[in-house]
């Protein structure tokens, strides 16, 4: 799989952090801790389900796992109440809703179509009211006739089902907004409901999304597009309002510069910082979140942003410790992860002598267990999962018995503390 395709899988891992940030479910008596991992397999894809040993971090495959998904599942997220899992399927342009049983098994409920084609990522707001999915092409555009993408905002009902029809009366309904040419990742901040969309090729015009001689695929202006999400349960609920943008080399943009080829996107548990991996520059960019949600680069450059840390080859997905002290990113091209401590102002400092830990072949996505004890990596080409235990210093040590096998070509994962229904 090409690294440009892997970029679509980035950052779903961060959503697992929402399960234990300011939510009462994390103090509720629970029946077990589980890990859910999407795999593209052949056709269709599947969701692998594992029980996490609370002491050792070892994984045990659940009975009846893997569970059917759609074609090419690229993202997975758990609801903040730990009762549902949502999987987005790239090739089907669908999202599947599963309920989590008290035994950790997944029970498929409903399948919903996205309004646009080829979705790339998935996120949920910390209140559990809305599910957000960026897609590659708006209606009327395809791989044969490329054009701009968009973001769907699905309201979530009390029973975990999605509202897939437009607003009626005073009730919230499905909203869709237009974005640039290649939205690959999305993140919702833990505070203030700010939404950030990673757009690899921003363009204000659909015509410039089409490749031309010497301009392939488009004029490359990677941006983080920022929005404020209305979480009210009214007809206006789910609307994304653009945040103030930035000026790059004298030109105003509706977003913030994001390097050369951005792939992964994450914000910290306190809603103070945003980080982006760059798969071409082998670097991480850092931003501080302002009171109005706008972003200011920690390190500036003529192009608007400069790296705050270097990584190994082809950095992709990231995750953080739930306390916001440590950041980890998967390096697809060098089969390891980079580990950093987060200091004053969001600065990143490598942890340990090398600042890296070995993983399986071509890791794509990282996720922490809900209580921050263990880190898991989906290793695409080796079709397995690495499991590591987080020490207080930020260093990671291998869990006994790793790696753990998964159905072919795992793409991303999320963890959950299961509670009674």
N, C-alpha and C positions, 0 to 999 in steps of 0.2 A: 504493500500500500504506500502511495506517495505521501510525502509529508504534508502537502497542501490539503490532501483529503483528511489526514489525521487532525488538522487544525479544527475541523468541524466538531471533534469530540471534546475539545478542551473545555475546562471549567465546570462541567457538570458536577465534578467532585466537590466543589465548594458548597453546593447546596446542602450537603449532609451537615454542614456546620449549623444550619438554621435549626436543626433538631434540638439543640441544647443551648440556644441563646435566648434567655429571657422567656422561656416557655414552661408552663406548669407541667407539661407532659414529662419533662426530664426528672421530676420528683415523684411521679406516679409509680406505684408498684408495677413492675413489668415482668413479662414472661420469658424474655430472652433477648439477646442482641444478635442481629442478623446483617449479612452483607448480600446485596443484590448487584449482579454484574451482567451487563448486556454483552452479547456476542453476535457478530454478524453471521457466523456459521456459513451455510450455503444459502438456502432459501426455504423457509423464512428464517429470521433470526430467533434468538432465545434469550431468556433471562435466567442466569444461574443463581441459585439461592443457597446460602451457607449459614450455618450457625457459628457464631464467634465464641470461642471459649473465653470466658470472662477473666480467667487467670493467665493463660498462656498466649491467647490470641490466635491459636490454631483454628483452622476452618474445617468444618464437617459439612459435606453436601447433604441438603435436606431431601427427604423422600419426595419423589415425583419431579425433582429438579433435573434438567432445566425446564422452564415453563415457556410455552410458545409466545413469540412476539411477532412483530411485522418484519418487513424486509429492511435489512440494514438498520437496526436500532443503534442510534448514536448518542443517546442521552437518557439519563434516569434520575429521578428526584423523588424524595419522600415528603409527604405532607408534614407540617409542623406538629400535628397531633399524633404522628407515628402510626397512623392507621391505613394509609394508602400510599401506593407507589404509582408514578406515572412514567411511561416510557415513550419516547418520541422515535418514530421510524422514518428515516430519511427517504428511502425509495418509495414507500407507500404514501408519504405525506399524511401520516396519521399519528395520533397519540392514543395509547391504550391506558385505561384506568384499571388498576388492580387493588383489591382490598387485601390487607395482611391478616392472616389468621393468627390465632393465639399460638399456633405451632410454627409460625414463621412462613408458612406456605403462601403463595400468591394465588388469588382467585380473580381471574379476569372478569370485569364488569361491563365496560362499554368501550367502544372504539370511536374516535372522533376524527373528522377530516380537518386539516388546517386549511385556511382560506387560500394560501399560496402553495407553491410546490417546493419540494426538497427541503424540509426543515433541518436545521443544523445543531440545535442546542435546546436546552430547557431550563427553566427557573421557576421558583415559586416565591411569593412574597412572604415575609416572616409571620404575617397574621394568618396565612393560609387561605386568603380570600381569592387570589388570582394566580393563574398559571400562565407563564409567558413563554412563547416559542418563536424564535426568529426563523424565517424561511428564505430560501435563495431567490425565488422568482414570484413576483406578483402574478395574478391571473392574466393570461394572454402572452406570457413569456415562458420559454422552455430552454433546454440546453441547445436546441437547434436554432432558437431565436432568443438569445439572452437579453435580459433586461434587469430592472431593479428588484430588490427584495423587500421584505417587510417583517413585521412582528405581530403575532396574534396574542391577544389578552383574553383568556377564558375565565369568567367568574366560576368559582368553586362553590357548589351547594353544600349544605350541612352534612349530606350523606356521602361526600367526596366526589360526586358526579360533577361534570362540567356543563356549563350553559353554552351551547353551541349555536344559539340563534341570536340575532341582533336585539338590542334593548327594546322593551315594550313597556309602555306606561312608566312606572317609577322603578321598575326592577332593572338591575344591571344585565347587560348582554354582551356577546362577543364583540370585541373591538379589534380593528386591524389598522396599523399605521404603515406608511411607506418609509423605507430607509434607502441606503445606497446599494451598490452592486453586489456585495458579497458579505452579508452579516454572518459571522461564524460563531459568535459566543454572546452570552447575556448573563448579567449578574444583577441582583437586587440587594442594595445595601441593607445592613441589619437595622439601621435607624432611618427615619425620615422618608422611607419608601422611594429612594432614588434608584433609577434603573439605568444601567450602562450597557450599551450594545457595541460589540467590537466589529467594526466594518472594515474588512481588508481593502476594499476599493470603493471609497466613497465617490459618488458623482451626483450632482443635482439633476442630471438629465438622463432619461432612459437610453437615448441614442448613444451616449458615450459608454454604455455598458457593453457594447458590441465591439469585438476586436477589429482593429484596422491595421494596415501594414505599418510596422514599426511601433505599434502601440498594442501590445498583447499582455493581458486581455483588455485592459482599460488604462486610462491615466491613473496611476496608482497613488492615491492619497488616503492612506490608512488613518482612520479616526476612531475615537471612542465617542459615540453619540450618547448624550445624557438626557434623561427625562425624569419628570416627577410623576409618580403613579397615584391617581385618585383611588383610594381604597374604600370610599363610601359605598354603601349598599343601595345606591340609587341608580337611575338611568345613566348618570354620568360616571358611575364607578367603572374603573378599568381604563379610563382615558389616560394617555401618556402625553404630558405637556413638555415640550422641549425646554431644556435648561440653556442658560447663556453659553455661547460657544467660545472660540478662541481665534486669534489672528496669527497666521503663519506666513512670514515673509510678506507682510502687508496685505494679505488676502484674508477676509473673514470667512470662517467656516462654522457650521452648526455644531461642531464637536471639538475634540481635543486631539492633538497629534499622537500617533501610536506607532512610530517607528517605521520599519521596512516591511516586514511580513508578520504582523501580530497573530498570535495563535491562542493564547490562554488569557483569561481575565478573572480577577478575584478581588473582593474587598474584605477588609478585616472585620472581626466580630463587633467592634465598637463603632463602625461606620466612619473611620477617620481617614483611611488610605485605600487606594486602588493600585493594583499591580497588573502588569501586562508582560507576557513572555513574547519574544521575537524569535521565530524559528530560523530566520536568515541571519540576523545579527548575533545570535547566541547570547542573548542578553535579557535583562528584566528592566522595565521602566516603572517608575514609581510616581504617584500623584497624591496630593492631599485634597480631601474633600472639603470644600468651603461650605459656609452656612447655607448658601442657596443651592448646594448640590454641584456647582461647577467644579472643575478639576484644575489644579495648578501643578505643573510638572515639578518634581523634586530637583531634577537636573535639566536645565534648559540648553538648547542648541539652536543654530540658525534654522533648522527644520522644525523647531518647537519643542523637542524632547531629546534627552540624552540618557543612556543607560545608567542605572544606579548600581548594577551588579552584572557580572558575567556568569554564564552557565557553561555546561558542556554542550554537546552538539544537538541541535534541533529541539529546543525546549518546547514543551507542550502544556499539559494541564498542571494546575497547582492545587494545593490545599494548605490549610493552616491549622495549628493547634487551636482548640476552642478558646483558650485564654488569649490568643492573639500574640503570643511571644515568639512563635517560630513559623516560618514559611518554607514549603518544600515544592520543588517543581520536577516533573518527569522530563528526562532528556531522551527523546526518541532515538536520536542518532548515535548515542554513546552508551545506551543500555544501563543508565543509572539515574539517580536523582541528585539534585543539588539541595543542600540544607542551609538555611540562614536563620539567624536570630534577628528579630525586629527591634531596633533601637529607637532612640529619640528622633522624632520627626519622621518615623517610618523607614529610617536607614536600614539596609541589609548588610549583615556581616556573616561570612561563612562560618559554619559550625565544624569544629574538629580540624584535624591536621590537613585533610584533603578537601573537606567541604562536600564530599560526595559519598554515596552509598550505592553499591551494585544492585541491579534489578535483573529481570528477565529480558528477553529480546524485544526491543522496540516498545518501551512503555509509553502509554498514551495518556493515562488519567490516574490521579491519586485521590484517595479519600481517607478521612480519619474515622475511627470508630466514634460513636456518639459521645463517649466520655473522654475522648482524647488519649486513650491508652495505646491504641494501635493504629498503624498506617498501612493501607493496602494499595497496591499498584496493579493495574491491568496491563499485562504484557502481550501485545497484539500478536507478534509473530511466533513467540514460543507458546502461545495459547495457555497461559497460566497466570497465577496471581502471586505476587510477592507480599509477604506479611512481615512487618517490623514493629518492634515495641519502642515507644518514645520514652526516653529517660528525661529526668528533670533538667539536664544540661542542654537538651535539644538534640542530642545524638540518638541515632537509631541503631538497634541491634536486631539481628535476624530472629524470627520466631521459629521454634523447632518444627521440623517437618515441611518447611517451605522449600520450593514453591508448591502451590496447590493448583491442581489441574482445573481447567474450565473448558466448556465447549468452545469450538474453534473460533479464534480471533476475537478475544474480548476487547471491548471498546471503552467502557466506562463503568463506574460503580458508585453506589451510595450505601450507607449503613443506617440502621434503625434500631431503636429500643422498642420492641413490640409491646403494646399494651392491650388490655382487654377491650372488647367491643360492646 
